[in-house]
Amino acid sequence: MLTNQLIVIHHGPIMHIYFLQHASHFGPARLADWLTSMGHSFNVCRLYADEVPPRLGDFDALIVLGGPEQIIHHSWARREQHLIERTLKSSKPIMGLGYGAELMAAALGAIVSPNTHGEFGWQPVHGNVEGDLDMPERFDAFLWHRRIFGLPEGAISIGASEASPLQGFTWDGARVVAMHCHLEATQDWVRELIEREAQSLATPGPWIQSRDEMLDDSRRFARLAAVLDRVMIDWLRL
């Protein structure tokens, strides 16, 4: 008798991932669904709720999520930075998104500084097709940042947008991935982000979209999910 079954295709070993979350509205979003669909497990450390960061031995890979423009300094900030530094020195995969990418860049000795213009909404990114990740030559990325960082020594660019010459990097092959692109974005995630971070859109700029522009085309989120799939498979196959 035929039954409906969920078939999970594995691309490498089953892994346990830990998320470091800086604000309630900067959650894993599509990343959680992706990991579950691929058979991986995960935990979320809610730093904003004063949860204790994990130890290096508690996970196989670490994802440092984004955060508000004005970061609320939680009591575990120093321990979080120490964990990032230890993970970078280990053989474990680590990924940073948005603010998480900035923390990783700083840990690798790069300078993080304010950008002339913020990028809020969908922006075309030209991927580095000769880099360590399977990046598209061009794709629309969802961005939410007003800071930039330099390229750490030994790192390779993942691509650039018109406003930011460096949208992220890989280091130590593709074991370390840092990017301002929020590949985890879903429509619900963006709606809550706009509600909670409305002040970020108050000052007009050439790369700042309105709420309607961010949400008017659901197909963008589907195309972004395909980029997430490529990047995650590349990252975790190590």
N, C-alpha and C positions, 0 to 999 in steps of 0.2 A: 504494500500500500504506500502511495506517495504521501509525504508529509512536507509541510513548509518548514525549512530549516535555514538558519542563518549560517552561511558559509564564510569563515574567516580565513583569508589568505595571509600567511605570515611572511614577512620579509626579514628573516633573521630571528634571533632568540627573543623569547618573551622577556620583557623588561618591566621594572617598577620605577615609575617616574615621580619625582616630587616637584610640586609647583610652589614658588614663593610668591604670595599675593600681597600687594601693597594697599589695595583699596577694594571695597566690596564690588564696585562697578568696573574693575579691571580683572575679571575672572578669566578662567581658561577658555570659556566659550567653545568654539568649534574644536579646539585641541582636545578637550575631554571626550567628545564624541569620536574623534579620530583614533585616539589611543584605545578606547573601548572596542571600536570596530576591528582593530588590528590585534586584539587579544592581550594588550598590555594593561597593567594596573597602575593606579596613581593615587597619591594623597595630595592634599592642598594644605599648606601652612599659611594661615591667615595672620600675617604679621600685624595688620591693622587692628586685629582683635587681641593682640598681645600673646599670640601663640608662639611657643618656643620653636626656633628653627631646627630642622632635623640635623642629625649627625651625618658625616660623609658615608658611613656604612649603612645608612637607612635607605639608600636609593641606588639605582643603576644609572640614572640620568637626572639632571636638574634643569628645570625651566624657570627663569626669573622673569616674572610678568611685568607689565607696565604699571604706570601710576599717574596720579594727577600732576599738573604742571607745578603746583606748590606741594611738594612732598611733605607729608606729615611724618616727622621724625619719630619712629617707633622705638620702643625701648630695646629692641633687638638689632638695631641698625649695625652696630659694630660686629655683632656675631654673624649677621647676614654677610657682611663684607668679608669676614674671615672665612666663612663657608665658601663663598664664591672663589676666593683666592686659593683655598685648598682644593676645590674641584678643578680649577684651571691647571693646577700642578699635578693632578691625578691623571688617570687614563680614562676617566668617565666623561661621557658627553655632557655638554652644558650649552644651553641656549638662552639668550636674553632678548626680550622684545620691548621696544620703547624705552622706558626708564630702566628696565632690566639690562638692555643693551648698553646704556650709558654707564651703569655700574660695572659691567664687564670691561668696557673700554678703559675706564679709569683704573681698574685693577691691573690691566696690562700696560699701564703707563701712558695712555693717550690723554690728551687734554679734552675736557668736555666744556663747552662754552655756549652762550646764547647765539642763536642764528639771527641774521638780519630780518628774516621773515619766518613766520610760523607756517607749518603745513598741517592743515586740518581738513580732512576729507579725502576724496579720491584724486590721486595724482599719478601720471604715467611714470613708471620707473624703467630705466634701461638696464637690464640685467647683464652681468659679466658672464658671458657664455664660455669664457676660457677659465673661469674660476673653479673652485672645488665643489660647488653645488650645481645641481641640474636646474639652473635658472632660465626662464624664458628670456628671449632677446628683448622683449618689451611686454610689460603687463601693467594693469591698473592696480595700484596698491592703496589700501586704506591707511592713512597716516594721521598721527595726532601728537605733534611735538613742536617745540620751539627751541630746542637745543640741538647742537651738532657735536660730533666728536671726531678726533683725528684717527688716522689709521695706525694701530699699534705696530711696533716692530715685528716683522715676520708674518703679518696678517695680509690677507688678500681681499680686495673689495668685492662685494656682491653686486654692486651697481650704483646708479645715481639717478636723481631726479633733477628737474630744472633748478629747484631751490637749494638742494643739498647735493654737493658733489660726492658725498659718501653716504649711502643709505644703510650700510652695514658691512660686516666683514666675516670672514672665516679665519680660523687660526688653528695650527696643528692639524692640517688637513681640514676636514669638515667636522672634526670632533667638537670644535667650539664655533658656535654661530651666534652672531649678534646683529640685530637688524631693527631699524625704526619701523619697518613695515609690520602692520598688525594683520598677519595672515590668519589669525584666529577670529577675525571679526565676523559677526553675524548681524542680521537686521536688528534683532532684539538687543544685542550687545551695544550696537551703535545708538539705538534709541535711548537706552539708559545713560550712555556716555554723554550724549547731547544734553539730556536733562540735568545731569549732575555737574557737568563742566561747561555750562552755557557761557560763563564768563570768558572762556577761551575764544569764543566766536564773536565777542563784542567789538573787537577792533578789526575793521576790514583790512584785507590784504589780498595780494594777487593769487595766493595759494590757500585761501580760506573759503570754504564752501558754506552754503546755507544748509539748514536741516533738510529741506526738500531735495536739494542737489545730492546730498549724501544718501538719501533713502529712495530716490525715485526709480531706480532700476535694480530690481532684485537679481537680475542676471549677473551683475557685477560680483555679488557674493558667491554665486556658483562658480564663476571663473576663478575667483580668489581661492576657493576651496581646492581647485585643481592644482594651484601653485603650492598651497600648503602640503598637499599630498606628495608632490615631488620633493619638496625640501625635507619633510619629515622622514621619508624613506631613505634619502641620502644621509641624513644626520644619524639616524638610529642603526643603519646597516653596519656602522663601525663597531 
